[in-house]
Amino acid sequence: MKKFLLVLCVAATLAFSACKGASDADLQKLAGEKVANPAVTVVVKDGIATLTGELADQAAIDKAKAAAKVEGVKDVVVTGLKVKPTPAPIVAATDPNLKGNIEKALVAKGFKDVTVDVTTTPATLRGTAPKGKLPEVMQAAQGANGGKPVKNEVTEK
């Protein structure tokens, strides 16, 4: 009789633990595999999945939340999941000395109808030059730019 009760208790314990479901560690692994995004960290505690990280937009956050809702997860919390801030646009620094140097070099060669824009990288030449003189324009501008390239938007007339 004692053996029977012992076997019954062991069977009941096994049956009860099988009904409990997957462990938090198992759920965390499964939810992490389903989310499949290295920018997202998934932690499961007491059956609740918490997502943290930074994603490109709200749609990506919604997708990660839906993917983490695997069988056995009671709820998904995304308060630690943020939209990655948009980087500020890179604005080219203006260099008034560079502009002046290139313009002086162009005027010295007789190219008065060419303007210089140093807000772009590389500096950009615009305007008109006499037919066949474009190589001289470019040479003068690059020389004044320390040999660095300049962008050509000059037309020949």
N, CA, C and O atoms as a GROMACS GRO file, in nm:
protein
  628
    1MET      N    1   0.080  -0.118   0.000
    1MET     CA    2   0.000   0.000   0.000
    1MET      C    3   0.086   0.126   0.000
    1MET      O    4   0.053   0.224  -0.066
    2LYS      N    5   0.197   0.123   0.076
    2LYS     CA    6   0.286   0.237   0.080
    2LYS      C    7   0.347   0.263  -0.057
    2LYS      O    8   0.361   0.378  -0.099
    3LYS      N    9   0.383   0.156  -0.126
    3LYS     CA   10   0.441   0.172  -0.260
    3LYS      C   11   0.338   0.233  -0.355
    3LYS      O   12   0.371   0.320  -0.436
    4PHE      N   13   0.215   0.188  -0.342
    4PHE     CA   14   0.110   0.240  -0.428
    4PHE      C   15   0.092   0.390  -0.407
    4PHE      O   16   0.080   0.466  -0.503
    5LEU      N   17   0.089   0.433  -0.280
    5LEU     CA   18   0.074   0.576  -0.249
    5LEU      C   19   0.194   0.655  -0.300
    5LEU      O   20   0.178   0.767  -0.350
    6LEU      N   21   0.312   0.600  -0.288
    6LEU     CA   22   0.433   0.668  -0.335
    6LEU      C   23   0.428   0.685  -0.486
    6LEU      O   24   0.459   0.793  -0.537
    7VAL      N   25   0.390   0.582  -0.558
    7VAL     CA   26   0.379   0.588  -0.703
    7VAL      C   27   0.270   0.687  -0.742
    7VAL      O   28   0.286   0.762  -0.839
    8LEU      N   29   0.161   0.689  -0.670
    8LEU     CA   30   0.052   0.781  -0.697
    8LEU      C   31   0.096   0.926  -0.677
    8LEU      O   32   0.062   1.013  -0.757
    9CYS      N   33   0.171   0.952  -0.571
    9CYS     CA   34   0.221   1.088  -0.545
    9CYS      C   35   0.317   1.133  -0.654
    9CYS      O   36   0.309   1.246  -0.701
   10VAL      N   37   0.407   1.045  -0.695
   10VAL     CA   38   0.503   1.078  -0.801
   10VAL      C   39   0.428   1.106  -0.931
   10VAL      O   40   0.461   1.202  -1.002
   11ALA      N   41   0.331   1.025  -0.963
   11ALA     CA   42   0.254   1.044  -1.086
   11ALA      C   43   0.177   1.176  -1.081
   11ALA      O   44   0.170   1.248  -1.181
   12ALA      N   45   0.120   1.208  -0.967
   12ALA     CA   46   0.045   1.332  -0.953
   12ALA      C   47   0.138   1.453  -0.967
   12ALA      O   48   0.103   1.553  -1.029
   13THR      N   49   0.257   1.443  -0.909
   13THR     CA   50   0.354   1.552  -0.919
   13THR      C   51   0.396   1.572  -1.064
   13THR      O   52   0.402   1.686  -1.111
   14LEU      N   53   0.424   1.465  -1.134
   14LEU     CA   54   0.462   1.474  -1.276
   14LEU      C   55   0.347   1.530  -1.359
   14LEU      O   56   0.370   1.614  -1.447
   15ALA      N   57   0.228   1.488  -1.334
   15ALA     CA   58   0.113   1.537  -1.410
   15ALA      C   59   0.092   1.685  -1.383
   15ALA      O   60   0.063   1.761  -1.476
   16PHE      N   61   0.106   1.727  -1.257
   16PHE     CA   62   0.088   1.867  -1.223
   16PHE      C   63   0.194   1.954  -1.290
   16PHE      O   64   0.163   2.061  -1.342
   17SER      N   65   0.320   1.909  -1.288
   17SER     CA   66   0.427   1.989  -1.349
   17SER      C   67   0.412   1.993  -1.501
   17SER      O   68   0.450   2.092  -1.563
   18ALA      N   69   0.358   1.890  -1.560
   18ALA     CA   70   0.335   1.889  -1.706
   18ALA      C   71   0.224   1.986  -1.743
   18ALA      O   72   0.227   2.044  -1.852
   19CYS      N   73   0.128   2.005  -1.657
   19CYS     CA   74   0.018   2.098  -1.684
   19CYS      C   75   0.062   2.242  -1.672
   19CYS      O   76   0.003   2.332  -1.733
   20LYS      N   77   0.166   2.265  -1.593
   20LYS     CA   78   0.212   2.401  -1.570
   20LYS      C   79   0.254   2.468  -1.699
   20LYS      O   80   0.237   2.590  -1.711
   21GLY      N   81   0.307   2.397  -1.796
   21GLY     CA   82   0.348   2.456  -1.923
   21GLY      C   83   0.497   2.479  -1.926
   21GLY      O   84   0.572   2.431  -1.841
   22ALA      N   85   0.539   2.554  -2.027
   22ALA     CA   86   0.681   2.580  -2.048
   22ALA      C   87   0.733   2.675  -1.941
   22ALA      O   88   0.660   2.757  -1.886
   23SER      N   89   0.862   2.661  -1.913
   23SER     CA   90   0.926   2.750  -1.815
   23SER      C   91   0.947   2.888  -1.878
   23SER      O   92   0.940   2.903  -2.000
   24ASP      N   93   0.973   2.986  -1.793
   24ASP     CA   94   1.003   3.121  -1.843
   24ASP      C   95   1.124   3.119  -1.936
   24ASP      O   96   1.126   3.189  -2.037
   25ALA      N   97   1.223   3.038  -1.902
   25ALA     CA   98   1.343   3.030  -1.986
   25ALA      C   99   1.308   2.975  -2.124
   25ALA      O  100   1.357   3.024  -2.226
   26ASP      N  101   1.222   2.872  -2.127
   26ASP     CA  102   1.180   2.815  -2.256
   26ASP      C  103   1.100   2.917  -2.337
   26ASP      O  104   1.119   2.932  -2.458
   27LEU      N  105   1.009   2.987  -2.269
   27LEU     CA  106   0.929   3.089  -2.338
   27LEU      C  107   1.017   3.203  -2.389
   27LEU      O  108   0.995   3.255  -2.498
   28GLN      N  109   1.115   3.242  -2.309
   28GLN     CA  110   1.206   3.349  -2.348
   28GLN      C  111   1.284   3.310  -2.474
   28GLN      O  112   1.299   3.390  -2.566
   29LYS      N  113   1.333   3.188  -2.477
   29LYS     CA  114   1.407   3.140  -2.593
   29LYS      C  115   1.317   3.137  -2.717
   29LYS      O  116   1.357   3.182  -2.824
   30LEU      N  117   1.197   3.083  -2.702
   30LEU     CA  118   1.104   3.073  -2.814
   30LEU      C  119   1.061   3.212  -2.864
   30LEU      O  120   1.059   3.237  -2.984
   31ALA      N  121   1.027   3.300  -2.771
   31ALA     CA  122   0.986   3.436  -2.811
   31ALA      C  123   1.101   3.509  -2.878
   31ALA      O  124   1.080   3.580  -2.976
   32GLY      N  125   1.223   3.493  -2.827
   32GLY     CA  126   1.339   3.557  -2.888
   32GLY      C  127   1.363   3.507  -3.029
   32GLY      O  128   1.398   3.585  -3.118
   33GLU      N  129   1.345   3.378  -3.051
   33GLU     CA  130   1.360   3.321  -3.185
   33GLU      C  131   1.252   3.375  -3.280
   33GLU      O  132   1.280   3.400  -3.397
   34LYS      N  133   1.131   3.392  -3.229
   34LYS     CA  134   1.022   3.442  -3.313
   34LYS      C  135   1.041   3.590  -3.347
   34LYS      O  136   1.013   3.631  -3.460
   35VAL      N  137   1.089   3.668  -3.251
   35VAL     CA  138   1.114   3.810  -3.276
   35VAL      C  139   1.227   3.823  -3.378
   35VAL      O  140   1.219   3.905  -3.470
   36ALA      N  141   1.330   3.745  -3.363
   36ALA     CA  142   1.441   3.735  -3.459
   36ALA      C  143   1.497   3.872  -3.500
   36ALA      O  144   1.517   3.899  -3.618
   37ASN      N  145   1.523   3.956  -3.400
   37ASN     CA  146   1.580   4.087  -3.428
   37ASN      C  147   1.687   4.115  -3.323
   37ASN      O  148   1.655   4.124  -3.204
   38PRO      N  149   1.814   4.128  -3.365
   38PRO     CA  150   1.921   4.148  -3.267
   38PRO      C  151   1.909   4.280  -3.190
   38PRO      O  152   1.975   4.297  -3.088
   39ALA      N  153   1.827   4.373  -3.238
   39ALA     CA  154   1.810   4.501  -3.170
   39ALA      C  155   1.708   4.491  -3.056
   39ALA      O  156   1.689   4.587  -2.981
   40VAL      N  157   1.643   4.375  -3.042
   40VAL     CA  158   1.539   4.356  -2.940
   40VAL      C  159   1.584   4.251  -2.841
   40VAL      O  160   1.627   4.142  -2.878
   41THR      N  161   1.573   4.286  -2.711
   41THR     CA  162   1.600   4.190  -2.604
   41THR      C  163   1.467   4.143  -2.548
   41THR      O  164   1.379   4.224  -2.519
   42VAL      N  165   1.452   4.012  -2.534
   42VAL     CA  166   1.329   3.953  -2.481
   42VAL      C  167   1.361   3.889  -2.346
   42VAL      O  168   1.452   3.807  -2.336
   43VAL      N  169   1.285   3.927  -2.244
   43VAL     CA  170   1.299   3.867  -2.111
   43VAL      C  171   1.159   3.823  -2.068
   43VAL      O  172   1.064   3.900  -2.077
   44VAL      N  173   1.147   3.697  -2.023
   44VAL     CA  174   1.018   3.646  -1.977
   44VAL      C  175   1.027   3.616  -1.829
   44VAL      O  176   1.116   3.544  -1.783
   45LYS      N  177   0.932   3.672  -1.754
   45LYS     CA  178   0.924   3.646  -1.610
   45LYS      C  179   0.777   3.627  -1.576
   45LYS      O  180   0.693   3.710  -1.610
   46ASP      N  181   0.748   3.517  -1.509
   46ASP     CA  182   0.611   3.483  -1.471
   46ASP      C  183   0.518   3.480  -1.592
   46ASP      O  184   0.400   3.514  -1.580
   47GLY      N  185   0.570   3.440  -1.706
   47GLY     CA  186   0.491   3.426  -1.827
   47GLY      C  187   0.467   3.556  -1.902
   47GLY      O  188   0.395   3.558  -2.001
   48ILE      N  189   0.527   3.665  -1.856
   48ILE     CA  190   0.510   3.795  -1.922
   48ILE      C  191   0.641   3.831  -1.992
   48ILE      O  192   0.746   3.838  -1.929
   49ALA      N  193   0.631   3.853  -2.124
   49ALA     CA  194   0.749   3.887  -2.204
   49ALA      C  195   0.766   4.038  -2.204
   49ALA      O  196   0.672   4.112  -2.232
   50THR      N  197   0.887   4.083  -2.173
   50THR     CA  198   0.919   4.226  -2.176
   50THR      C  199   1.022   4.246  -2.286
   50THR      O  200   1.126   4.180  -2.288
   51LEU      N  201   0.993   4.340  -2.377
   51LEU     CA  202   1.082   4.369  -2.490
   51LEU      C  203   1.150   4.503  -2.466
   51LEU      O  204   1.087   4.600  -2.425
   52THR      N  205   1.280   4.507  -2.492
   52THR     CA  206   1.356   4.632  -2.483
   52THR      C  207   1.443   4.645  -2.606
   52THR      O  208   1.475   4.546  -2.672
   53GLY      N  209   1.480   4.769  -2.638
   53GLY     CA  210   1.568   4.794  -2.751
   53GLY      C  211   1.518   4.914  -2.831
   53GLY      O  212   1.427   4.985  -2.788
   54GLU      N  213   1.579   4.934  -2.947
   54GLU     CA  214   1.542   5.044  -3.036
   54GLU      C  215   1.518   4.990  -3.175
   54GLU      O  216   1.599   4.915  -3.230
   55LEU      N  217   1.404   5.028  -3.233
   55LEU     CA  218   1.369   4.986  -3.368
   55LEU      C  219   1.342   5.109  -3.454
   55LEU      O  220   1.327   5.220  -3.404
   56ALA      N  221   1.336   5.087  -3.584
   56ALA     CA  222   1.325   5.196  -3.680
   56ALA      C  223   1.194   5.275  -3.670
   56ALA      O  224   1.194   5.397  -3.685
   57ASP      N  225   1.083   5.205  -3.643
   57ASP     CA  226   0.954   5.275  -3.641
   57ASP      C  227   0.852   5.196  -3.560
   57ASP      O  228   0.881   5.086  -3.512
   58GLN      N  229   0.733   5.252  -3.545
   58GLN     CA  230   0.628   5.189  -3.466
   58GLN      C  231   0.582   5.057  -3.528
   58GLN      O  232   0.546   4.964  -3.457
   59ALA      N  233   0.584   5.049  -3.659
   59ALA     CA  234   0.544   4.924  -3.726
   59ALA      C  235   0.637   4.810  -3.686
   59ALA      O  236   0.592   4.697  -3.666
   60ALA      N  237   0.766   4.838  -3.674
   60ALA     CA  238   0.863   4.735  -3.633
   60ALA      C  239   0.838   4.693  -3.488
   60ALA      O  240   0.852   4.576  -3.454
   61ILE      N  241   0.801   4.789  -3.404
   61ILE     CA  242   0.768   4.757  -3.265
   61ILE      C  243   0.645   4.668  -3.258
   61ILE      O  244   0.643   4.569  -3.185
   62ASP      N  245   0.542   4.703  -3.335
   62ASP     CA  246   0.419   4.622  -3.339
   62ASP      C  247   0.448   4.481  -3.388
   62ASP      O  248   0.392   4.384  -3.336
   63LYS      N  249   0.535   4.469  -3.486
   63LYS     CA  250   0.572   4.337  -3.541
   63LYS      C  251   0.644   4.254  -3.435
   63LYS      O  252   0.616   4.135  -3.419
   64ALA      N  253   0.736   4.317  -3.362
   64ALA     CA  254   0.811   4.246  -3.257
   64ALA      C  255   0.715   4.200  -3.146
   64ALA      O  256   0.727   4.089  -3.095
   65LYS      N  257   0.622   4.288  -3.109
   65LYS     CA  258   0.525   4.254  -3.004
   65LYS      C  259   0.440   4.134  -3.046
   65LYS      O  260   0.418   4.042  -2.967
   66ALA      N  261   0.394   4.134  -3.168
   66ALA     CA  262   0.312   4.023  -3.217
   66ALA      C  263   0.393   3.893  -3.222
   66ALA      O  264   0.342   3.786  -3.190
   67ALA      N  265   0.519   3.903  -3.262
   67ALA     CA  266   0.603   3.784  -3.273
   67ALA      C  267   0.633   3.724  -3.136
   67ALA      O  268   0.647   3.602  -3.123
   68ALA      N  269   0.644   3.809  -3.034
   68ALA     CA  270   0.678   3.761  -2.899
   68ALA      C  271   0.560   3.693  -2.830
   68ALA      O  272   0.578   3.626  -2.729
   69LYS      N  273   0.441   3.708  -2.883
   69LYS     CA  274   0.321   3.650  -2.822
   69LYS      C  275   0.309   3.503  -2.864
   69LYS      O  276   0.221   3.466  -2.942
   70VAL      N  277   0.400   3.422  -2.811
   70VAL     CA  278   0.400   3.279  -2.842
   70VAL      C  279   0.311   3.206  -2.740
   70VAL      O  280   0.275   3.261  -2.636
   71GLU      N  281   0.277   3.084  -2.773
   71GLU     CA  282   0.192   3.005  -2.683
   71GLU      C  283   0.260   2.991  -2.548
   71GLU      O  284   0.375   2.948  -2.539
   72GLY      N  285   0.188   3.026  -2.443
   72GLY     CA  286   0.241   3.019  -2.308
   72GLY      C  287   0.275   3.156  -2.252
   72GLY      O  288   0.284   3.173  -2.130
   73VAL      N  289   0.295   3.255  -2.339
   73VAL     CA  290   0.320   3.392  -2.293
   73VAL      C  291   0.185   3.455  -2.264
   73VAL      O  292   0.097   3.458  -2.350
   74LYS      N  293   0.168   3.506  -2.141
   74LYS     CA  294   0.041   3.564  -2.100
   74LYS      C  295   0.023   3.705  -2.158
   74LYS      O  296  -0.087   3.742  -2.198
   75ASP      N  297   0.132   3.782  -2.162
   75ASP     CA  298   0.123   3.920  -2.209
   75ASP      C  299   0.261   3.962  -2.258
   75ASP      O  300   0.363   3.904  -2.222
   76VAL      N  301   0.262   4.066  -2.343
   76VAL     CA  302   0.388   4.121  -2.394
   76VAL      C  303   0.390   4.269  -2.358
   76VAL      O  304   0.298   4.344  -2.392
   77VAL      N  305   0.496   4.310  -2.290
   77VAL     CA  306   0.513   4.449  -2.248
   77VAL      C  307   0.624   4.511  -2.333
   77VAL      O  308   0.734   4.455  -2.343
   78VAL      N  309   0.595   4.627  -2.394
   78VAL     CA  310   0.693   4.690  -2.484
   78VAL      C  311   0.735   4.829  -2.437
   78VAL      O  312   0.784   4.909  -2.516
   79THR      N  313   0.716   4.859  -2.309
   79THR     CA  314   0.750   4.994  -2.261
   79THR      C  315   0.898   5.025  -2.277
   79THR      O  316   0.936   5.142  -2.284
   80GLY      N  317   0.982   4.924  -2.282
   80GLY     CA  318   1.127   4.946  -2.300
   80GLY      C  319   1.169   4.942  -2.445
   80GLY      O  320   1.288   4.952  -2.475
   81LEU      N  321   1.074   4.928  -2.535
   81LEU     CA  322   1.104   4.922  -2.678
   81LEU      C  323   1.073   5.057  -2.739
   81LEU      O  324   0.958   5.101  -2.739
   82LYS      N  325   1.175   5.124  -2.790
   82LYS     CA  326   1.161   5.261  -2.838
   82LYS      C  327   1.189   5.271  -2.988
   82LYS      O  328   1.254   5.185  -3.047
   83VAL      N  329   1.137   5.379  -3.046
   83VAL     CA  330   1.168   5.411  -3.185
   83VAL      C  331   1.304   5.482  -3.184
   83VAL      O  332   1.325   5.578  -3.110
   84LYS      N  333   1.394   5.433  -3.268
   84LYS     CA  334   1.528   5.490  -3.276
   84LYS      C  335   1.518   5.634  -3.325
   84LYS      O  336   1.451   5.661  -3.424
   85PRO      N  337   1.585   5.727  -3.256
   85PRO     CA  338   1.578   5.867  -3.301
   85PRO      C  339   1.638   5.884  -3.440
   85PRO      O  340   1.738   5.821  -3.475
   86THR      N  341   1.575   5.970  -3.517
   86THR     CA  342   1.625   5.999  -3.651
   86THR      C  343   1.750   6.085  -3.638
   86THR      O  344   1.747   6.188  -3.571
   87PRO      N  345   1.859   6.045  -3.702
   87PRO     CA  346   1.980   6.126  -3.691
   87PRO      C  347   1.961   6.262  -3.757
   87PRO      O  348   1.890   6.275  -3.857
   88ALA      N  349   2.024   6.361  -3.699
   88ALA     CA  350   2.016   6.496  -3.755
   88ALA      C  351   2.085   6.497  -3.891
   88ALA      O  352   2.188   6.432  -3.908
   89PRO      N  353   2.030   6.571  -3.987
   89PRO     CA  354   2.094   6.575  -4.119
   89PRO      C  355   2.232   6.641  -4.109
   89PRO      O  356   2.253   6.733  -4.031
   90ILE      N  357   2.322   6.591  -4.188
   90ILE     CA  358   2.457   6.645  -4.191
   90ILE      C  359   2.457   6.765  -4.285
   90ILE      O  360   2.426   6.754  -4.403
   91VAL      N  361   2.492   6.877  -4.230
   91VAL     CA  362   2.496   6.999  -4.309
   91VAL      C  363   2.643   7.033  -4.332
   91VAL      O  364   2.723   7.040  -4.239
   92ALA      N  365   2.676   7.053  -4.458
   92ALA     CA  366   2.814   7.087  -4.490
   92ALA      C  367   2.847   7.225  -4.434
   92ALA      O  368   2.769   7.320  -4.448
   93ALA      N  369   2.961   7.234  -4.373
   93ALA     CA  370   3.003   7.362  -4.317
   93ALA      C  371   3.049   7.452  -4.430
   93ALA      O  372   3.121   7.410  -4.520
   94THR      N  373   3.006   7.577  -4.423
   94THR     CA  374   3.050   7.671  -4.526
   94THR      C  375   3.189   7.719  -4.489
   94THR      O  376   3.221   7.737  -4.372
   95ASP      N  377   3.269   7.740  -4.587
   95ASP     CA  378   3.405   7.788  -4.568
   95ASP      C  379   3.422   7.913  -4.652
   95ASP      O  380   3.453   7.904  -4.771
   96PRO      N  381   3.402   8.030  -4.593
   96PRO     CA  382   3.408   8.153  -4.672
   96PRO      C  383   3.547   8.177  -4.732
   96PRO      O  384   3.559   8.236  -4.839
   97ASN      N  385   3.651   8.132  -4.664
   97ASN     CA  386   3.786   8.149  -4.720
   97ASN      C  387   3.804   8.064  -4.845
   97ASN      O  388   3.863   8.108  -4.944
   98LEU      N  389   3.752   7.943  -4.841
   98LEU     CA  390   3.764   7.855  -4.956
   98LEU      C  391   3.688   7.914  -5.074
   98LEU      O  392   3.740   7.918  -5.186
   99LYS      N  393   3.568   7.960  -5.050
   99LYS     CA  394   3.487   8.021  -5.156
   99LYS      C  395   3.562   8.139  -5.217
   99LYS      O  396   3.574   8.150  -5.339
  100GLY      N  397   3.614   8.228  -5.131
  100GLY     CA  398   3.688   8.344  -5.180
  100GLY      C  399   3.812   8.306  -5.258
  100GLY      O  400   3.842   8.368  -5.360
  101ASN      N  401   3.884   8.206  -5.210
  101ASN     CA  402   4.007   8.163  -5.278
  101ASN      C  403   3.976   8.110  -5.418
  101ASN      O  404   4.046   8.143  -5.514
  102ILE      N  405   3.872   8.027  -5.429
  102ILE     CA  406   3.838   7.970  -5.560
  102ILE      C  407   3.787   8.080  -5.653
  102ILE      O  408   3.825   8.084  -5.770
  103GLU      N  409   3.702   8.169  -5.601
  103GLU     CA  410   3.650   8.278  -5.684
  103GLU      C  411   3.763   8.369  -5.735
  103GLU      O  412   3.762   8.409  -5.852
  104LYS      N  413   3.859   8.400  -5.649
  104LYS     CA  414   3.974   8.483  -5.690
  104LYS      C  415   4.052   8.415  -5.801
  104LYS      O  416   4.093   8.479  -5.898
  105ALA      N  417   4.074   8.285  -5.785
  105ALA     CA  418   4.151   8.211  -5.886
  105ALA      C  419   4.076   8.211  -6.020
  105ALA      O  420   4.138   8.222  -6.126
  106LEU      N  421   3.944   8.198  -6.015
  106LEU     CA  422   3.865   8.197  -6.139
  106LEU      C  423   3.864   8.335  -6.205
  106LEU      O  424   3.879   8.345  -6.327
  107VAL      N  425   3.848   8.440  -6.126
  107VAL     CA  426   3.846   8.576  -6.181
  107VAL      C  427   3.983   8.610  -6.240
  107VAL      O  428   3.992   8.675  -6.344
  108ALA      N  429   4.090   8.565  -6.174
  108ALA     CA  430   4.225   8.592  -6.224
  108ALA      C  431   4.246   8.528  -6.361
  108ALA      O  432   4.325   8.579  -6.441
  109LYS      N  433   4.176   8.419  -6.388
  109LYS     CA  434   4.187   8.352  -6.518
  109LYS      C  435   4.082   8.406  -6.617
  109LYS      O  436   4.077   8.363  -6.732
  110GLY      N  437   3.999   8.500  -6.571
  110GLY     CA  438   3.900   8.560  -6.660
  110GLY      C  439   3.765   8.491  -6.661
  110GLY      O  440   3.683   8.518  -6.749
  111PHE      N  441   3.739   8.405  -6.566
  111PHE     CA  442   3.611   8.332  -6.561
  111PHE      C  443   3.519   8.400  -6.459
  111PHE      O  444   3.511   8.357  -6.344
  112LYS      N  445   3.450   8.505  -6.503
  112LYS     CA  446   3.367   8.585  -6.414
  112LYS      C  447   3.224   8.533  -6.404
  112LYS      O  448   3.149   8.576  -6.316
  113ASP      N  449   3.185   8.443  -6.492
  113ASP     CA  450   3.048   8.391  -6.492
  113ASP      C  451   3.036   8.256  -6.421
  113ASP      O  452   2.938   8.185  -6.440
  114VAL      N  453   3.136   8.221  -6.341
  114VAL     CA  454   3.134   8.094  -6.267
  114VAL      C  455   3.120   8.128  -6.119
  114VAL      O  456   3.195   8.208  -6.064
  115THR      N  457   3.022   8.064  -6.054
  115THR     CA  458   3.002   8.083  -5.910
  115THR      C  459   3.048   7.960  -5.835
  115THR      O  460   3.060   7.851  -5.892
  116VAL      N  461   3.075   7.978  -5.707
  116VAL     CA  462   3.127   7.869  -5.623
  116VAL      C  463   3.031   7.846  -5.506
  116VAL      O  464   2.991   7.941  -5.439
  117ASP      N  465   2.995   7.721  -5.484
  117ASP     CA  466   2.910   7.683  -5.371
  117ASP      C  467   2.990   7.590  -5.282
  117ASP      O  468   3.021   7.478  -5.321
  118VAL      N  469   3.024   7.637  -5.161
  118VAL     CA  470   3.103   7.554  -5.069
  118VAL      C  471   3.015   7.489  -4.962
  118VAL      O  472   3.066   7.429  -4.868
  119THR      N  473   2.882   7.500  -4.976
  119THR     CA  474   2.793   7.431  -4.882
  119THR      C  475   2.776   7.286  -4.922
  119THR      O  476   2.713   7.208  -4.850
  120THR      N  477   2.830   7.249  -5.036
  120THR     CA  478   2.825   7.110  -5.082
  120THR      C  479   2.964   7.049  -5.065
  120THR      O  480   3.064   7.120  -5.054
  121THR      N  481   2.968   6.919  -5.064
  121THR     CA  482   3.096   6.850  -5.058
  121THR      C  483   3.103   6.756  -5.176
  121THR      O  484   3.020   6.666  -5.186
  122PRO      N  485   3.196   6.772  -5.266
  122PRO     CA  486   3.296   6.878  -5.271
  122PRO      C  487   3.233   7.011  -5.314
  122PRO      O  488   3.115   7.017  -5.347
  123ALA      N  489   3.314   7.118  -5.313
  123ALA     CA  490   3.266   7.248  -5.358
  123ALA      C  491   3.214   7.233  -5.501
  123ALA      O  492   3.267   7.155  -5.580
  124THR      N  493   3.109   7.309  -5.533
  124THR     CA  494   3.045   7.296  -5.664
  124THR      C  495   3.060   7.425  -5.743
  124THR      O  496   3.038   7.535  -5.691
  125LEU      N  497   3.098   7.410  -5.870
  125LEU     CA  498   3.108   7.523  -5.962
  125LEU      C  499   2.984   7.525  -6.048
  125LEU      O  500   2.940   7.423  -6.100
  126ARG      N  501   2.926   7.647  -6.063
  126ARG     CA  502   2.808   7.663  -6.148
  126ARG      C  503   2.827   7.787  -6.234
  126ARG      O  504   2.906   7.876  -6.200
  127GLY      N  505   2.756   7.792  -6.342
  127GLY     CA  506   2.761   7.909  -6.430
  127GLY      C  507   2.803   7.869  -6.569
  127GLY      O  508   2.780   7.756  -6.613
  128THR      N  509   2.865   7.965  -6.640
  128THR     CA  510   2.905   7.938  -6.779
  128THR      C  511   3.051   7.976  -6.799
  128THR      O  512   3.105   8.064  -6.732
  129ALA      N  513   3.112   7.908  -6.894
  129ALA     CA  514   3.251   7.935  -6.932
  129ALA      C  515   3.256   7.933  -7.085
  129ALA      O  516   3.176   7.866  -7.150
  130PRO      N  517   3.351   8.007  -7.142
  130PRO     CA  518   3.364   8.004  -7.288
  130PRO      C  519   3.393   7.862  -7.337
  130PRO      O  520   3.459   7.783  -7.269
  131LYS      N  521   3.342   7.832  -7.456
  131LYS     CA  522   3.360   7.699  -7.515
  131LYS      C  523   3.508   7.662  -7.520
  131LYS      O  524   3.591   7.741  -7.565
  132GLY      N  525   3.540   7.542  -7.475
  132GLY     CA  526   3.677   7.492  -7.476
  132GLY      C  527   3.760   7.532  -7.355
  132GLY      O  528   3.874   7.489  -7.343
  133LYS      N  529   3.705   7.614  -7.265
  133LYS     CA  530   3.780   7.663  -7.149
  133LYS      C  531   3.747   7.589  -7.020
  133LYS      O  532   3.802   7.621  -6.914
  134LEU      N  533   3.660   7.492  -7.026
  134LEU     CA  534   3.619   7.420  -6.906
  134LEU      C  535   3.736   7.354  -6.834
  134LEU      O  536   3.741   7.358  -6.711
  135PRO      N  537   3.832   7.292  -6.906
  135PRO     CA  538   3.946   7.234  -6.834
  135PRO      C  539   4.024   7.339  -6.753
  135PRO      O  540   4.072   7.309  -6.644
  136GLU      N  541   4.037   7.459  -6.806
  136GLU     CA  542   4.108   7.565  -6.734
  136GLU      C  543   4.030   7.607  -6.610
  136GLU      O  544   4.089   7.632  -6.505
  137VAL      N  545   3.897   7.614  -6.621
  137VAL     CA  546   3.813   7.648  -6.506
  137VAL      C  547   3.836   7.546  -6.395
  137VAL      O  548   3.859   7.583  -6.280
  138MET      N  549   3.828   7.420  -6.430
  138MET     CA  550   3.843   7.314  -6.331
  138MET      C  551   3.983   7.314  -6.269
  138MET      O  552   3.998   7.296  -6.148
  139GLN      N  553   4.083   7.336  -6.350
  139GLN     CA  554   4.221   7.340  -6.302
  139GLN      C  555   4.241   7.454  -6.203
  139GLN      O  556   4.302   7.435  -6.098
  140ALA      N  557   4.189   7.573  -6.235
  140ALA     CA  558   4.202   7.688  -6.147
  140ALA      C  559   4.131   7.663  -6.014
  140ALA      O  560   4.184   7.694  -5.908
  141ALA      N  561   4.010   7.607  -6.021
  141ALA     CA  562   3.932   7.582  -5.900
  141ALA      C  563   3.997   7.476  -5.812
  141ALA      O  564   4.004   7.492  -5.690
  142GLN      N  565   4.045   7.368  -5.873
  142GLN     CA  566   4.109   7.263  -5.795
  142GLN      C  567   4.240   7.311  -5.734
  142GLN      O  568   4.274   7.273  -5.622
  143GLY      N  569   4.312   7.394  -5.806
  143GLY     CA  570   4.437   7.450  -5.752
  143GLY      C  571   4.410   7.535  -5.630
  143GLY      O  572   4.483   7.528  -5.531
  144ALA      N  573   4.304   7.617  -5.635
  144ALA     CA  574   4.268   7.701  -5.522
  144ALA      C  575   4.208   7.619  -5.407
  144ALA      O  576   4.201   7.666  -5.294
  145ASN      N  577   4.164   7.499  -5.437
  145ASN     CA  578   4.104   7.409  -5.338
  145ASN      C  579   4.208   7.313  -5.282
  145ASN      O  580   4.173   7.210  -5.224
  146GLY      N  581   4.333   7.345  -5.299
  146GLY     CA  582   4.439   7.259  -5.246
  146GLY      C  583   4.452   7.127  -5.319
  146GLY      O  584   4.498   7.028  -5.262
  147GLY      N  585   4.412   7.125  -5.445
  147GLY     CA  586   4.422   7.002  -5.524
  147GLY      C  587   4.305   6.907  -5.503
  147GLY      O  588   4.297   6.803  -5.568
  148LYS      N  589   4.215   6.942  -5.413
  148LYS     CA  590   4.098   6.857  -5.388
  148LYS      C  591   4.000   6.872  -5.504
  148LYS      O  592   3.996   6.977  -5.568
  149PRO      N  593   3.922   6.769  -5.530
  149PRO     CA  594   3.826   6.777  -5.641
  149PRO      C  595   3.716   6.878  -5.614
  149PRO      O  596   3.683   6.908  -5.499
  150VAL      N  597   3.660   6.930  -5.720
  150VAL     CA  598   3.542   7.016  -5.716
  150VAL      C  599   3.440   6.958  -5.810
  150VAL      O  600   3.475   6.892  -5.908
  151LYS      N  601   3.314   6.982  -5.782
  151LYS     CA  602   3.206   6.928  -5.865
  151LYS      C  603   3.178   7.028  -5.976
  151LYS      O  604   3.167   7.148  -5.952
  152ASN      N  605   3.167   6.978  -6.097
  152ASN     CA  606   3.146   7.064  -6.213
  152ASN      C  607   3.000   7.065  -6.255
  152ASN      O  608   2.945   6.962  -6.294
  153GLU      N  609   2.940   7.183  -6.247
  153GLU     CA  610   2.806   7.204  -6.303
  153GLU      C  611   2.810   7.325  -6.398
  153GLU      O  612   2.709   7.391  -6.421
  154VAL      N  613   2.928   7.351  -6.451
  154VAL     CA  614   2.949   7.462  -6.543
  154VAL      C  615   2.913   7.418  -6.684
  154VAL      O  616   2.946   7.307  -6.726
  155THR      N  617   2.845   7.506  -6.758
  155THR     CA  618   2.815   7.477  -6.898
  155THR      C  619   2.902   7.568  -6.986
  155THR      O  620   2.934   7.681  -6.950
  156GLU      N  621   2.937   7.515  -7.100
  156GLU     CA  622   3.016   7.594  -7.194
  156GLU      C  623   2.920   7.665  -7.290
  156GLU      O  624   2.819   7.609  -7.333
  157LYS      N  625   2.955   7.790  -7.323
  157LYS     CA  626   2.872   7.866  -7.418
  157LYS      C  627   2.954   7.908  -7.537
  157LYS      O  628   2.902   7.972  -7.628
   0.00000   0.00000   0.00000
